[in-house]
């Protein structure tokens, strides 16, 4: 199983988890054509599409995916009610804590802490084991055991954010919103250390801010503190998320 990064920033988020014959699309912040290109147009392999929340960098193109008849799993408010008549009887609203099957993928949505309803996802498949996906949250209220791969937000460094505020590069309203609705590298590390990492083979850091983060420092920090290989999600990158490698 591999993770393909189509985009991982405020410009648009999109990821593909695939073994070639089965595919899970995560986020619809980029055009469906970008997903098709990434999977060599093997659209019949797509089992489901997961969306974390309604903000445009994660859900701007959700209607493109729905019009293709794909199964979309998302929290309340992601799909405008005015489009209910074109949802093709597909499930677009799933309860937190209620598992969903899509092919051999088992998907468990859980609530995280953002400024709109937002889900993280526990994804299970024989080829990747347990994968936790968390983005756009102040922290994770959920702990996990036996996770093989973490895909988690590390949006900013607290010290870099404060420096940018002092220098006038960002305003106070932006500063406050980031603190309340995104996960810092410091919180990401606390999250990881609070969980059972015995079976963890990789950690992929996603949604790094262009101005409030430091890829090299973030990778070094998490690697040193956990002893686990760390990936930084940049557009076009692919990572091995097999259950054993």
DRENKOLGU-436236 format. One record per residue (C-alpha): residue number from 1; x, y, z. Coordinates in Angstrom, 2 decimals, always signed. Layout:
// DRENKOLGU-436236
NODE NUM X Y Z
...
This chain:
// DRENKOLGU-436236
NODE 1 +0.00 +0.00 +0.00
NODE 2 +1.32 +3.46 -0.83
NODE 3 +0.32 +7.00 +0.02
NODE 4 +0.38 +9.46 -2.87
NODE 5 +0.37 +13.17 -2.02
NODE 6 -1.49 +15.26 -4.59
NODE 7 -1.48 +18.38 -2.44
NODE 8 -0.95 +19.20 +1.23
NODE 9 -1.30 +22.91 +1.88
NODE 10 -3.81 +25.73 +2.15
NODE 11 -3.81 +25.81 -1.67
NODE 12 -5.52 +22.41 -1.71
NODE 13 -5.34 +19.03 -0.01
NODE 14 -5.64 +15.62 -1.61
NODE 15 -4.17 +12.19 -0.89
NODE 16 -4.54 +8.70 -2.33
NODE 17 -4.05 +5.47 -0.39
NODE 18 -3.79 +2.63 -2.91
NODE 19 -2.42 -0.83 -3.58
NODE 20 -3.22 -0.57 -7.30
NODE 21 -6.47 -2.51 -7.20
NODE 22 -8.12 -0.77 -4.22
NODE 23 -8.01 +2.96 -3.60
NODE 24 -9.13 +5.37 -0.92
NODE 25 -9.17 +9.07 -1.80
NODE 26 -8.68 +11.43 +1.14
NODE 27 -9.84 +15.05 +0.79
NODE 28 -11.38 +16.79 -2.22
NODE 29 -9.53 +20.08 -2.13
NODE 30 -8.18 +19.47 -5.63
NODE 31 -9.85 +18.64 -8.93
NODE 32 -10.89 +15.02 -9.51
NODE 33 -8.75 +15.03 -12.67
NODE 34 -5.66 +15.27 -10.44
NODE 35 -6.70 +12.10 -8.62
NODE 36 -7.35 +10.28 -11.88
NODE 37 -3.92 +11.21 -13.14
NODE 38 -2.27 +10.06 -9.90
NODE 39 -3.84 +6.60 -10.14
NODE 40 -3.19 +6.26 -13.89
NODE 41 -6.92 +6.69 -14.59
NODE 42 -7.76 +3.41 -12.82
NODE 43 -10.96 +4.96 -11.45
NODE 44 -12.66 +1.59 -11.03
NODE 45 -10.27 +0.94 -8.13
NODE 46 -11.71 +3.79 -6.02
NODE 47 -13.65 +2.35 -3.08
NODE 48 -14.51 +5.60 -1.30
NODE 49 -13.64 +9.26 -0.78
NODE 50 -13.04 +10.69 +2.69
NODE 51 -13.42 +14.39 +3.47
NODE 52 -12.38 +15.85 +6.82
NODE 53 -14.44 +19.07 +6.79
NODE 54 -16.09 +21.76 +4.70
NODE 55 -13.29 +24.29 +4.24
NODE 56 -12.41 +24.85 +0.60
NODE 57 -8.82 +23.59 +0.75
NODE 58 -10.26 +20.22 +1.77
NODE 59 -13.68 +20.10 +0.09
NODE 60 -13.82 +22.66 -2.74
NODE 61 -14.35 +20.05 -5.47
NODE 62 -16.48 +17.52 -3.62
NODE 63 -19.31 +17.86 -6.17
NODE 64 -16.99 +16.65 -8.94
NODE 65 -16.49 +13.42 -6.99
NODE 66 -20.18 +13.04 -6.21
NODE 67 -21.12 +13.53 -9.86
NODE 68 -18.87 +10.57 -10.68
NODE 69 -20.99 +8.42 -8.39
NODE 70 -18.22 +7.86 -5.85
NODE 71 -19.01 +6.98 -2.26
NODE 72 -18.19 +10.05 -0.17
NODE 73 -17.79 +9.91 +3.60
NODE 74 -17.87 +13.28 +5.36
NODE 75 -19.15 +15.09 +8.45
NODE 76 -22.29 +17.27 +8.50
NODE 77 -22.19 +20.47 +6.52
NODE 78 -19.73 +19.40 +3.84
NODE 79 -22.31 +18.86 +1.11
NODE 80 -24.77 +21.76 +0.67
NODE 81 -28.35 +20.62 +1.26
NODE 82 -29.34 +22.22 -2.05
NODE 83 -27.39 +19.47 -3.83
NODE 84 -29.13 +16.62 -2.04
NODE 85 -31.07 +15.68 -5.17
NODE 86 -27.93 +14.84 -7.13
NODE 87 -26.18 +12.69 -4.56
NODE 88 -27.10 +9.49 -6.44
NODE 89 -28.15 +7.80 -3.20
NODE 90 -24.54 +7.79 -2.07
NODE 91 -23.73 +8.10 +1.63
NODE 92 -22.41 +11.60 +2.29
NODE 93 -23.11 +11.95 +5.99
NODE 94 -21.62 +9.50 +8.43
NODE 95 -21.81 +9.47 +12.21
NODE 96 -18.68 +9.86 +14.25
NODE 97 -17.83 +6.53 +15.87
NODE 98 -19.73 +4.47 +13.31
NODE 99 -17.51 +2.26 +11.14
NODE 100 -18.03 +2.09 +7.38
NODE 101 -16.82 -0.61 +4.99
NODE 102 -15.62 +0.20 +1.48
NODE 103 -14.20 -2.86 -0.21
NODE 104 -11.56 -4.21 +2.16
NODE 105 -11.13 -0.81 +3.76
NODE 106 -12.75 -0.32 +7.16
NODE 107 -13.14 +3.35 +8.04
NODE 108 -13.98 +4.79 +11.45
NODE 109 -14.69 +8.56 +11.57
NODE 110 -14.03 +10.36 +14.85
NODE 111 -14.52 +13.96 +15.93
NODE 112 -11.58 +16.35 +16.17
NODE 113 -11.42 +19.98 +17.30
NODE 114 -11.69 +22.58 +14.52
NODE 115 -13.88 +25.66 +13.97
NODE 116 -16.36 +23.63 +11.88
NODE 117 -17.42 +19.98 +12.24
NODE 118 -14.33 +17.93 +11.37
NODE 119 -13.46 +14.24 +11.30
NODE 120 -10.27 +12.32 +11.68
NODE 121 -10.28 +8.78 +10.31
NODE 122 -9.01 +5.42 +11.51
NODE 123 -8.46 +3.39 +8.35
NODE 124 -7.83 -0.34 +8.35
NODE 125 -6.88 -2.61 +5.45
NODE 126 -4.92 -5.90 +5.32
NODE 127 -2.17 -4.26 +3.23
NODE 128 -1.53 -1.21 +5.45
NODE 129 -2.83 -2.30 +8.84
NODE 130 -4.11 +0.60 +10.93
NODE 131 -3.67 +4.13 +9.57
NODE 132 -4.70 +7.25 +11.49
NODE 133 -5.45 +10.41 +9.48
NODE 134 -5.83 +13.67 +11.41
NODE 135 -5.79 +17.22 +10.06
NODE 136 -7.12 +20.69 +10.93
NODE 137 -7.55 +20.21 +14.63
NODE 138 -6.31 +21.91 +17.79
NODE 139 -5.59 +18.48 +19.29
NODE 140 -6.82 +14.90 +19.14
NODE 141 -9.29 +13.84 +21.84
NODE 142 -8.86 +10.20 +20.77
NODE 143 -6.04 +7.75 +21.54
NODE 144 -5.18 +4.64 +19.55
NODE 145 -3.46 +1.29 +19.96
NODE 146 -1.55 -0.73 +17.40
NODE 147 -1.36 +1.97 +14.72
NODE 148 +0.97 +1.09 +11.84
NODE 149 +1.04 +4.53 +10.19
NODE 150 +0.14 +8.03 +11.33
NODE 151 -0.78 +10.76 +8.83
NODE 152 -1.10 +13.87 +10.97
NODE 153 -1.10 +17.62 +10.71
NODE 154 +1.93 +19.62 +11.85
NODE 155 +0.77 +23.02 +10.67
NODE 156 +3.05 +25.36 +12.58
NODE 157 +5.69 +25.85 +15.23
NODE 158 +4.55 +27.85 +18.24
NODE 159 +7.81 +29.82 +18.28
NODE 160 +7.69 +30.59 +14.53
NODE 161 +4.05 +31.67 +14.77
NODE 162 +4.81 +33.99 +17.68
NODE 163 +7.86 +35.40 +15.84
NODE 164 +5.73 +36.15 +12.78
NODE 165 +3.17 +37.89 +14.98
NODE 166 +5.82 +40.07 +16.62
NODE 167 +7.31 +40.96 +13.25
NODE 168 +3.92 +41.97 +11.86
NODE 169 +3.89 +39.20 +9.24
NODE 170 +0.54 +37.98 +10.57
NODE 171 -2.22 +39.76 +12.48
NODE 172 -3.60 +38.81 +15.87
NODE 173 -6.90 +37.46 +14.52
NODE 174 -5.00 +35.04 +12.25
NODE 175 -2.69 +34.10 +15.13
NODE 176 -5.64 +33.32 +17.42
NODE 177 -7.45 +31.28 +14.77
NODE 178 -4.40 +29.14 +14.03
NODE 179 -3.90 +28.44 +17.73
NODE 180 -7.53 +27.35 +18.16
NODE 181 -7.99 +25.32 +14.99
NODE 182 -4.72 +23.77 +13.82
NODE 183 -2.17 +21.41 +15.30
NODE 184 +1.34 +22.62 +16.05
NODE 185 +4.43 +20.44 +15.80
NODE 186 +4.55 +20.54 +19.59
NODE 187 +1.00 +19.17 +19.85
NODE 188 +1.69 +16.61 +17.13
NODE 189 +4.57 +15.28 +19.19
NODE 190 +2.42 +15.13 +22.33
NODE 191 -0.26 +13.27 +20.38
NODE 192 +2.21 +10.69 +19.15
NODE 193 +3.77 +10.16 +22.56
NODE 194 +0.30 +9.72 +24.11
NODE 195 -0.38 +6.80 +21.79
NODE 196 +0.94 +3.26 +21.52
NODE 197 +3.76 +3.40 +18.94
NODE 198 +4.87 -0.22 +19.30
NODE 199 +3.66 -1.19 +15.83
NODE 200 +4.16 +2.19 +14.15
NODE 201 +6.29 +2.01 +10.99
NODE 202 +5.95 +5.57 +9.68
NODE 203 +4.73 +9.04 +10.52
NODE 204 +3.72 +11.41 +7.71
NODE 205 +3.40 +15.09 +8.58
NODE 206 +0.83 +16.94 +6.49
NODE 207 -0.60 +20.44 +5.98
NODE 208 +2.56 +22.34 +6.94
NODE 209 +2.10 +26.11 +6.76
NODE 210 +4.16 +27.86 +4.11
NODE 211 +5.23 +30.57 +6.56
NODE 212 +4.88 +29.12 +10.06
NODE 213 +6.70 +25.80 +9.75
NODE 214 +10.15 +24.34 +9.13
NODE 215 +10.22 +20.99 +7.29
NODE 216 +13.76 +20.06 +8.30
NODE 217 +13.22 +20.92 +11.96
NODE 218 +9.83 +19.18 +12.09
NODE 219 +11.21 +15.97 +10.59
NODE 220 +14.23 +16.00 +12.87
NODE 221 +12.12 +16.67 +15.97
NODE 222 +9.63 +13.85 +15.42
NODE 223 +12.27 +11.36 +14.29
NODE 224 +14.52 +12.06 +17.27
NODE 225 +11.69 +11.98 +19.81
NODE 226 +9.94 +8.84 +18.51
NODE 227 +12.66 +6.87 +16.71
NODE 228 +10.23 +6.31 +13.83
NODE 229 +10.84 +7.27 +10.16
NODE 230 +9.13 +10.55 +9.29
NODE 231 +7.81 +11.70 +5.91
NODE 232 +6.98 +15.29 +4.97
NODE 233 +3.98 +15.46 +2.62
NODE 234 +4.81 +17.53 -0.45
NODE 235 +2.86 +17.42 -3.71
NODE 236 +4.02 +14.57 -5.95
NODE 237 +5.58 +12.51 -3.15
NODE 238 +4.85 +8.79 -2.61
NODE 239 +5.42 +6.86 +0.60
NODE 240 +5.31 +3.17 +1.47
NODE 241 +2.48 +2.50 +3.92
NODE 242 +2.58 -1.28 +3.82
NODE 243 +1.77 -3.09 +7.02
NODE 244 +5.34 -4.41 +7.15
NODE 245 +8.34 -2.97 +5.35
